[in-house]
Amino acid sequence: MIQPEALLQQYFGHKAFRAGQKQAIDAILSGRDVLAVMPTGAGKSVCYQISALLLPGVTIVISPLISLMKDQVEALRQVGIPAAYINSSISQEEFYHSMQMLQQGQCRILYVAPERLMTESLLRLAQRVQISMIAVDEAHCVSQWGQDFRQSYLDIPVFMEQLPVRPVCTAFTATATKQVEADIARILKLRDPETIHTGFDRKNLFFGVRRPNSKMTELFHLLKENDGKSGIVYCSTRKAVEEVCASLCDTGFDATRYHAGLSDVERAQNQDDFLYDRKPIMVATNAFGMGIDKSNVSFVIHYNMPMDLESYYQEAGRAGRDGEPAQCILLYSGRDVRTNEFLLKRSRET
């Protein structure tokens, strides 16, 4: 039998697994469900990708991230692993091609957006092919206590109940409170899962808090310190994103922006500009970043204070995925507290 280490070397070029990876793979191959809380950069995707190659049939990876699906499928295909994805970005022709690949046994890993799970065509096909594993990425989205709750994630257990044979179910997330962790296990109906925590300490990240008289002046100073490097500046509102991005561009910084008020086309273009270093500075709300596959983020600056510690750690953790030293700086002011109180109050009223 092929060993996981051999596949790790062959397809990913690594000689040894990171903490938690081999434990997850061993559990999956033994038929156990898995709940893994592993920080950004810990290599969660390797756990289900290596396992998928050692299991018969197809592994379905459920992810809310269209850009990440595309990047990961392209990367898998480049190393010779047959993979496909189904989400709202593909044409009808591309959809049928993916379905044909599955029917003919030419696809080992299928990425699916949660909104597409309960479509009639996918359900019909899922009942005809062997599905050995369901891997739920960004699993905290299943919990209303998580910062990225997605209603469509509640369809996952319903989808699994439609299958002729229940596959192994695995859930991965970068951060989860005890409440969110319990929700993941309960809502996804995990059976005696192997629970893996690899810790939150990432020694290459420097965390700092500054309380400047002028946030913009401090931001300019930080960006000059990181000249030529790639990073994210998080703001709490769309208005702040627009103002900060405009100020940076006016001052000569190569910056772009991302928030839910932009068109899909502009968001995709700006994200690509950042991913491919055409615009090394991304100014964004928390709508940006979950699952972004960019290793060389050297700094994450919070221009405004996040809603909670879990959100802060998930956002700051997007720095330093390449293992190189990276900065995570929070620019604090008392005004941020009042803004968050207003946003929280409004969210409770809607």
Beta strands, then each sheet from edge to edge (+ up, - down):
strand 1: 34-37
strand 2: 58-62
strand 3: 83-86
strand 4: 109-112
strand 5: 131-136
strand 6: 168-173
strand 7: 194-197
strand 8: 205-210
strand 9: 230-234
strand 10: 255-258
strand 11: 281-284
strand 12: 297-302
strand 13: 326-331
sheet 1: 3+ 4+ 2+ 5+ 6+ 1+ 7+
sheet 2: 8+ 13+ 12+ 9+ 11+ 10+
end
